[in-house]
Amino acid sequence: MNVTVTDTSETRKDLVVTVSGDEIAAEEARVLKAFIKEAKIPGFRPGKAPEQIVRSRYRKALQEELNRAMNAKVYQEATENSKLNVYSVVAFNEQDAFTPGQEVSVDLTVDVTPDFELPSYKGIEIKAKKVEISDEEVDKAIDNIRGQRADFKEVERAAAEGDYVKLSYLGKVDGTPVRELLGEDSKQGFWGSVENGWEEAGTETAREYGIPEIVDGLVGKAAGDKFEVEHTFRDDFAVEALRGKKAVYAVEVHEVRERALPELDEEFFKSLQVESLEDLKDKLLTQLESQKKQEAEQDKRNQIVDQLLGSVEVALPESGIEGETQNVLGRLMVENMQRGVPEEELEQNKEALHAQARDYAQRDVKLQLILSRIAQEESIEVQNEDLQRTIMNMAMQNRQSPEELVKELRKDRNRILNMQRQILFGKTLDLLIKEATVSEANE
């Protein structure tokens, strides 16, 4: 076979693989021999049927097998023997007309892994954060637990910040109810009206997920109070009919409840499986230390990654960027939906999200190229025990048996390959941290 390479860009190549008629004839002879060996034809013992009878009876199957075998040889020649470090095959014009004795040319487009000079990656200077837990942090963790287990008791007073308020409200724009302008979009329904709903008075979290002016207006209001607030919708609001419009909301307060934190008593400690306040503090101290140690290790990795990325200039394979962009975009969509961002808003901002995903993807692909080269230089490989350990940890996180997870992975080769890459990159970063020059951060 002969391979002709034409540069499309620094990382993209057009290939023409020319296969001689003799090569096709030789492959056809091999395929025919295999068919003769396996053919079951009445009147002949296995492997003894005449060539012409086998050709006649299995003509279509012979041609299909020849095409498959030759396309596989072309693919292998292009990706392994063309002296190109192929990153991915972008396009492969498979042929279905290989004929013995007739030359055939097959077109492929590939992205190649660019050649670049590795920076000095041993002895990278990084700062290590101190792992210290203050008494205030432990006390705050206790308060958070109490807040999660709080009860809410009705009070006969005006609402203070953090109280829960039962309310009803109705919004109008120039006399037209907001809910009519919202149309059938139930996901945006809270912008129109609420009947006997609950809102947290005056908190940042409530402002983020509710109507800010109502949230703030509840502070200082008692049961039976009525008041009005105005809200101007953003120019990029999901519902076009409301963009830039000013709405007036009539609000009525029905009930005020204050958060009652549980007492630090025997019952509370028993529910947390500790004996006393000191036991609880010790338990939380251990948890916080573990969390901060993980954060400190991640910070070391981030410092090394930033320095590697900043010290390498390299053209990136477009297919890698495109594929990684889709992966990142999927994660961004899930994260935004979990935060309560409506689908309509995501659709409206899809171009900005795609641009953001592409920026992340370029960074990720560049890092993958650098870490892959370092792993190659250092002969770092993924061992079976690495994969088994990762599968065990993943199974525990997903609350499933390792056997079930293995069955899932066997159906998705790409998932396994991605897992192997992540293990390889993790081991490579572990080596770089081990070899780094570490000093204590001044905080």
C-alpha positions as CSV (number, residue, x, y, z in Angstrom):
1,M,0.0,0.0,0.0
2,N,1.1,3.6,-0.6
3,V,0.0,6.5,1.6
4,T,-0.1,10.0,0.3
5,V,-0.5,12.8,2.9
6,T,-1.8,16.3,2.3
7,D,-1.7,18.8,5.2
8,T,-5.1,20.5,5.8
9,S,-3.8,22.2,9.0
10,E,-1.1,21.7,11.5
11,T,-3.1,18.9,13.1
12,R,-5.4,17.7,10.3
13,K,-4.3,15.5,7.4
14,D,-6.0,14.2,4.3
15,L,-4.7,10.7,3.4
16,V,-5.1,8.7,0.2
17,V,-4.2,5.0,0.6
18,T,-3.6,3.3,-2.7
19,V,-4.0,-0.5,-2.7
20,S,-2.6,-2.4,-5.6
21,G,-4.5,-5.0,-7.5
22,D,-2.0,-7.7,-6.4
23,E,-2.6,-6.9,-2.7
24,I,-6.4,-7.2,-3.2
25,A,-5.9,-10.5,-5.1
26,A,-3.8,-11.9,-2.3
27,E,-6.4,-11.0,0.3
28,E,-9.1,-12.4,-1.8
29,A,-7.2,-15.7,-2.1
30,R,-6.9,-15.8,1.7
31,V,-10.6,-15.1,2.2
32,L,-11.6,-17.7,-0.4
33,K,-9.4,-20.3,1.2
34,A,-11.1,-19.7,4.6
35,F,-14.5,-20.1,2.9
36,I,-13.5,-23.3,1.2
37,K,-12.4,-24.7,4.6
38,E,-15.7,-23.9,6.3
39,A,-18.1,-24.4,3.4
40,K,-20.8,-27.1,3.8
41,I,-21.8,-28.2,0.3
42,P,-23.7,-31.4,-0.4
43,G,-21.5,-34.1,-2.1
44,F,-18.2,-32.7,-0.8
45,R,-16.3,-33.2,2.4
46,P,-15.4,-30.0,4.4
47,G,-12.5,-28.2,2.7
48,K,-12.8,-30.3,-0.6
49,A,-15.4,-28.3,-2.5
50,P,-14.1,-26.9,-5.8
51,E,-13.2,-23.2,-5.8
52,Q,-15.7,-22.3,-8.6
53,I,-18.6,-23.9,-6.7
54,V,-17.7,-22.0,-3.5
55,R,-17.3,-18.7,-5.5
56,S,-20.7,-19.2,-7.1
57,R,-22.6,-20.2,-3.9
58,Y,-21.0,-17.6,-1.6
59,R,-20.3,-14.7,-4.1
60,K,-22.0,-12.0,-2.1
61,A,-20.6,-13.2,1.3
62,L,-17.1,-13.4,-0.3
63,Q,-17.3,-9.9,-1.6
64,E,-18.5,-8.5,1.8
65,E,-15.7,-10.3,3.7
66,L,-13.1,-9.1,1.1
67,N,-14.4,-5.5,1.5
68,R,-14.4,-5.7,5.3
69,A,-10.9,-7.2,5.4
70,M,-9.4,-4.7,2.9
71,N,-11.0,-1.7,4.6
72,A,-9.5,-2.9,7.9
73,K,-6.1,-3.2,6.3
74,V,-6.4,0.3,4.9
75,Y,-7.5,1.7,8.3
76,Q,-4.5,0.0,10.0
77,E,-2.1,1.2,7.3
78,A,-3.3,4.8,7.7
79,T,-3.3,4.9,11.4
80,E,-0.4,2.7,12.3
81,N,2.1,2.5,9.5
82,S,1.9,5.9,7.9
83,K,4.4,7.4,10.3
84,L,1.7,9.7,11.6
85,N,0.8,9.9,15.3
86,V,-2.9,9.7,14.7
87,Y,-5.1,11.3,17.3
88,S,-8.4,10.3,15.8
89,V,-9.9,9.3,12.4
90,V,-12.2,12.2,11.4
91,A,-13.6,10.6,8.1
92,F,-13.1,7.2,6.4
93,N,-14.5,6.7,3.0
94,E,-14.9,2.9,3.2
95,Q,-14.9,1.1,-0.2
96,D,-17.4,-1.6,-1.2
97,A,-15.8,-2.5,-4.6
98,F,-12.4,-4.2,-4.0
99,T,-11.7,-6.3,-7.1
100,P,-8.7,-8.6,-7.4
101,G,-6.2,-7.1,-9.9
102,Q,-7.7,-3.6,-9.9
103,E,-6.0,-0.8,-8.0
104,V,-8.2,1.1,-5.5
105,S,-7.6,4.4,-3.7
106,V,-9.3,5.1,-0.3
107,D,-9.7,8.6,1.2
108,L,-9.3,9.3,5.0
109,T,-9.1,12.4,7.1
110,V,-7.3,12.2,10.4
111,D,-6.2,14.5,13.2
112,V,-2.7,13.9,14.5
113,T,-1.2,14.4,17.9
114,P,1.0,17.5,17.5
115,D,4.7,17.3,18.3
116,F,5.8,19.8,21.0
117,E,8.6,20.2,23.5
118,L,7.8,19.1,27.0
119,P,8.6,21.7,29.7
120,S,10.7,20.7,32.7
121,Y,8.1,18.9,34.8
122,K,10.1,17.7,37.8
123,G,10.7,20.0,40.7
124,I,7.8,22.3,39.9
125,E,7.5,24.9,42.6
126,I,4.1,24.8,44.4
127,K,2.7,26.2,47.7
128,A,1.1,23.9,50.2
129,K,-1.9,25.2,52.2
130,K,-1.9,24.7,55.9
131,V,-4.5,22.3,57.2
132,E,-5.8,24.0,60.3
133,I,-9.3,23.9,61.7
134,S,-10.4,26.7,64.0
135,D,-12.9,26.4,66.9
136,E,-15.2,28.8,64.9
137,E,-15.3,26.4,62.0
138,V,-16.3,23.5,64.2
139,D,-19.0,25.7,65.9
140,K,-20.3,26.7,62.5
141,A,-20.5,23.1,61.4
142,I,-22.6,22.3,64.5
143,D,-24.9,25.3,63.7
144,N,-25.3,24.0,60.2
145,I,-26.4,20.6,61.5
146,R,-28.8,22.2,64.0
147,G,-30.2,24.3,61.1
148,Q,-30.8,21.2,59.0
149,R,-32.8,19.7,61.9
150,A,-34.6,22.8,63.0
151,D,-38.3,23.0,63.7
152,F,-40.5,26.0,62.8
153,K,-42.8,27.5,65.3
154,E,-45.5,30.0,64.7
155,V,-44.9,33.4,66.3
156,E,-47.0,36.4,66.9
157,R,-44.6,39.0,65.7
158,A,-43.1,40.6,62.6
159,A,-40.9,38.4,60.4
160,A,-37.1,38.7,60.9
161,E,-34.5,37.6,58.4
162,G,-34.4,33.8,58.2
163,D,-38.0,33.3,59.4
164,Y,-40.4,31.3,57.2
165,V,-43.5,33.2,56.0
166,K,-46.7,31.8,54.6
167,L,-47.9,34.2,51.9
168,S,-50.0,34.8,48.8
169,Y,-49.2,37.2,46.0
170,L,-50.3,38.2,42.5
171,G,-48.3,40.1,40.0
172,K,-49.6,42.4,37.2
173,V,-48.0,44.4,34.4
174,D,-50.0,47.4,33.4
175,G,-53.1,45.7,34.9
176,T,-52.5,42.4,33.1
177,P,-51.8,39.4,35.3
178,V,-48.2,38.2,34.9
179,R,-49.5,34.6,34.8
180,E,-51.4,35.4,31.6
181,L,-48.2,36.8,30.0
182,L,-46.3,33.6,31.1
183,G,-48.6,31.5,29.0
184,E,-48.5,27.8,29.6
185,D,-45.0,27.8,31.1
186,S,-45.6,26.2,34.5
187,K,-41.9,26.2,35.3
188,Q,-42.0,30.0,35.5
189,G,-45.3,30.0,37.3
190,F,-44.0,31.5,40.6
191,W,-43.4,34.8,38.8
192,G,-47.1,35.1,38.2
193,S,-48.7,34.3,41.5
194,V,-48.6,32.1,44.6
195,E,-51.4,31.0,46.8
196,N,-50.6,30.0,50.4
197,G,-46.9,29.4,49.7
198,W,-43.8,29.6,51.9
199,E,-40.9,32.0,51.6
200,E,-37.8,32.6,53.6
201,A,-37.6,36.2,54.6
202,G,-34.6,38.3,53.6
203,T,-32.0,35.6,52.9
204,E,-29.6,35.5,50.0
205,T,-30.6,32.0,49.1
206,A,-34.3,33.0,48.9
207,R,-33.5,36.0,46.7
208,E,-31.6,33.8,44.3
209,Y,-34.6,31.4,43.8
210,G,-37.5,33.7,44.4
211,I,-38.6,37.2,43.6
212,P,-36.0,39.4,45.4
213,E,-38.3,42.3,46.2
214,I,-40.9,40.1,47.8
215,V,-38.2,38.2,49.8
216,D,-36.8,41.4,51.2
217,G,-40.2,43.0,51.7
218,L,-41.3,40.2,54.1
219,V,-38.8,41.4,56.8
220,G,-40.8,43.4,59.3
221,K,-44.2,42.2,58.2
222,A,-46.6,40.3,60.4
223,A,-49.6,38.0,59.8
224,G,-52.4,40.0,58.2
225,D,-50.1,42.6,56.6
226,K,-50.5,43.5,53.0
227,F,-48.0,45.4,50.8
228,E,-46.9,46.0,47.3
229,V,-43.5,45.7,45.6
230,E,-42.2,46.3,42.1
231,H,-40.0,44.1,40.0
232,T,-38.5,44.8,36.6
233,F,-37.8,41.7,34.5
234,R,-34.3,41.4,33.0
235,D,-33.9,42.1,29.3
236,D,-32.9,38.5,28.7
237,F,-35.8,37.0,30.8
238,A,-36.8,33.6,29.5
239,V,-40.4,34.7,28.5
240,E,-40.1,37.3,25.8
241,A,-43.4,39.1,26.6
242,L,-42.0,40.0,30.1
243,R,-38.5,41.3,29.1
244,G,-37.8,44.7,30.5
245,K,-41.4,45.0,31.9
246,K,-42.2,46.3,35.4
247,A,-44.5,44.2,37.4
248,V,-46.4,45.2,40.6
249,Y,-46.9,42.4,43.1
250,A,-49.7,42.6,45.8
251,V,-48.5,40.5,48.7
252,E,-50.5,39.3,51.8
253,V,-48.8,37.7,54.8
254,H,-50.7,34.8,56.5
255,E,-48.3,33.4,59.0
256,V,-44.8,33.8,60.4
257,R,-42.7,30.9,61.7
258,E,-39.3,31.2,63.4
259,R,-36.6,28.6,63.1
260,A,-36.2,26.7,66.4
261,L,-32.8,25.0,66.6
262,P,-32.7,21.7,68.5
263,E,-31.0,21.8,71.9
264,L,-27.6,20.4,72.4
265,D,-28.9,17.6,74.6
266,E,-28.7,13.8,75.0
267,E,-31.4,13.2,72.4
268,F,-29.6,15.4,69.8
269,F,-26.3,13.7,70.4
270,K,-27.8,10.3,70.2
271,S,-29.4,11.1,66.8
272,L,-25.8,11.9,65.6
273,Q,-24.4,8.7,67.1
274,V,-22.1,10.6,69.6
275,E,-22.0,10.7,73.3
276,S,-21.5,14.3,74.1
277,L,-20.7,17.8,72.7
278,E,-17.0,17.0,72.9
279,D,-17.5,13.8,70.9
280,L,-19.4,15.7,68.3
281,K,-16.7,18.3,68.1
282,D,-14.0,15.6,67.7
283,K,-16.0,13.9,65.0
284,L,-16.5,17.2,63.1
285,L,-12.9,18.1,63.5
286,T,-11.8,14.9,61.9
287,Q,-14.3,15.4,59.0
288,L,-13.2,19.0,58.5
289,E,-9.5,18.0,58.5
290,S,-10.1,15.3,56.0
291,Q,-12.0,17.7,53.8
292,K,-9.3,20.4,54.0
293,K,-6.6,17.9,53.3
294,Q,-8.4,16.9,50.1
295,E,-8.8,20.5,49.2
296,A,-5.1,21.2,49.8
297,E,-4.1,18.2,47.6
298,Q,-6.4,19.4,44.9
299,D,-4.9,22.8,45.1
300,K,-1.4,21.3,44.6
301,R,-2.7,19.6,41.5
302,N,-4.3,22.8,40.2
303,Q,-1.0,24.7,40.7
304,I,0.9,22.0,38.7
305,V,-1.8,22.0,36.0
306,D,-1.7,25.8,35.6
307,Q,2.1,25.8,35.3
308,L,2.1,23.0,32.7
309,L,-0.6,24.7,30.6
310,G,1.2,28.0,30.8
311,S,4.5,26.6,29.7
312,V,3.3,24.8,26.5
313,E,2.2,26.3,23.2
314,V,0.7,23.7,20.9
315,A,-1.9,23.4,18.1
316,L,-4.8,21.3,19.3
317,P,-6.6,18.6,17.2
318,E,-10.0,19.9,16.3
319,S,-11.8,16.6,16.7
320,G,-10.5,16.4,20.3
321,I,-11.9,19.9,21.0
322,E,-15.2,19.1,19.4
323,G,-15.7,15.9,21.4
324,E,-14.6,17.4,24.7
325,T,-16.8,20.5,24.1
326,Q,-19.8,18.2,23.9
327,N,-18.8,16.5,27.2
328,V,-18.3,19.8,29.0
329,L,-21.5,21.2,27.6
330,G,-23.4,18.3,28.9
331,R,-22.0,18.8,32.4
332,L,-22.8,22.6,32.3
333,M,-26.4,21.8,31.3
334,V,-26.8,19.4,34.2
335,E,-25.2,21.8,36.7
336,N,-27.4,24.7,35.5
337,M,-30.6,22.6,35.7
338,Q,-29.7,21.4,39.2
339,R,-29.4,25.0,40.2
340,G,-32.9,25.5,38.9
341,V,-32.1,27.4,35.7
342,P,-35.2,27.0,33.4
343,E,-34.7,25.1,30.1
344,E,-35.9,28.1,28.2
345,E,-33.1,30.2,29.7
346,L,-30.5,27.6,28.8
347,E,-31.8,27.5,25.3
348,Q,-31.6,31.2,25.0
349,N,-28.0,31.3,26.2
350,K,-26.9,28.2,24.3
351,E,-24.3,30.1,22.2
352,A,-22.7,31.5,25.3
353,L,-22.7,28.1,27.0
354,H,-21.2,26.5,24.0
355,A,-18.4,29.1,23.9
356,Q,-17.7,28.6,27.6
357,A,-17.7,24.8,27.0
358,R,-15.3,25.2,24.1
359,D,-12.9,27.2,26.3
360,Y,-12.9,24.5,28.9
361,A,-12.5,21.9,26.3
362,Q,-9.4,23.5,24.8
363,R,-7.8,23.6,28.2
364,D,-8.7,20.0,28.9
365,V,-7.4,18.7,25.5
366,K,-4.1,20.6,25.9
367,L,-3.7,19.1,29.4
368,Q,-4.4,15.6,28.2
369,L,-1.7,15.9,25.5
370,I,0.8,17.1,28.0
371,L,0.0,14.5,30.6
372,S,0.0,11.7,28.0
373,R,3.5,12.7,26.9
374,I,4.8,12.8,30.5
375,A,3.2,9.4,31.1
376,Q,5.0,8.1,28.0
377,E,8.3,9.6,29.1
378,E,8.0,8.1,32.6
379,S,6.6,4.7,31.4
380,I,3.5,5.2,33.5
381,E,0.8,2.6,32.7
382,V,-2.7,1.7,34.0
383,Q,-2.5,-1.7,35.7
384,N,-5.3,-4.1,36.3
385,E,-5.3,-3.4,40.0
386,D,-5.7,0.4,39.2
387,L,-8.8,-0.4,37.2
388,Q,-10.2,-2.8,39.8
389,R,-9.7,-0.3,42.6
390,T,-11.5,2.5,40.6
391,I,-14.4,0.1,39.8
392,M,-14.7,-0.8,43.5
393,N,-14.8,2.9,44.5
394,M,-17.3,3.8,41.8
395,A,-19.5,0.9,42.7
396,M,-19.5,2.0,46.3
397,Q,-20.4,5.6,45.3
398,N,-23.2,4.3,43.1
399,R,-24.4,1.9,45.7
400,Q,-24.2,-1.1,43.3
401,S,-22.2,-4.3,43.3
402,P,-18.9,-4.3,41.4
403,E,-20.2,-7.2,39.2
404,E,-23.2,-5.0,38.1
405,L,-20.9,-2.1,37.2
406,V,-18.5,-4.4,35.3
407,K,-21.5,-5.6,33.2
408,E,-22.4,-2.0,32.4
409,L,-18.8,-1.2,31.5
410,R,-18.5,-4.1,29.1
411,K,-21.3,-2.7,27.1
412,D,-19.6,0.7,26.7
413,R,-16.0,0.6,25.6
414,N,-15.7,4.4,25.4
415,R,-16.6,4.6,29.1
416,I,-13.8,2.1,30.0
417,L,-11.3,4.0,27.8
418,N,-12.2,7.3,29.5
419,M,-11.8,5.6,32.9
420,Q,-8.4,4.4,31.9
421,R,-7.3,7.8,30.7
422,Q,-8.5,9.4,34.0
423,I,-6.5,6.8,36.0
424,L,-3.4,7.5,33.8
425,F,-3.6,11.2,34.2
426,G,-4.2,10.9,38.0
427,K,-1.1,8.7,38.4
428,T,0.9,11.2,36.3
429,L,-0.2,14.1,38.4
430,D,0.6,12.1,41.6
431,L,4.1,11.6,40.3
432,L,4.5,15.4,39.5
433,I,3.3,16.2,43.1
434,K,5.8,13.7,44.5
435,E,8.6,15.3,42.5
436,A,7.5,18.9,43.1
437,T,9.3,21.4,45.2
438,V,6.8,22.3,47.9
439,S,6.9,25.3,50.3
440,E,4.3,26.4,52.8
441,A,1.8,29.0,51.7
442,N,1.7,32.2,53.5
443,E,-1.9,32.8,54.5
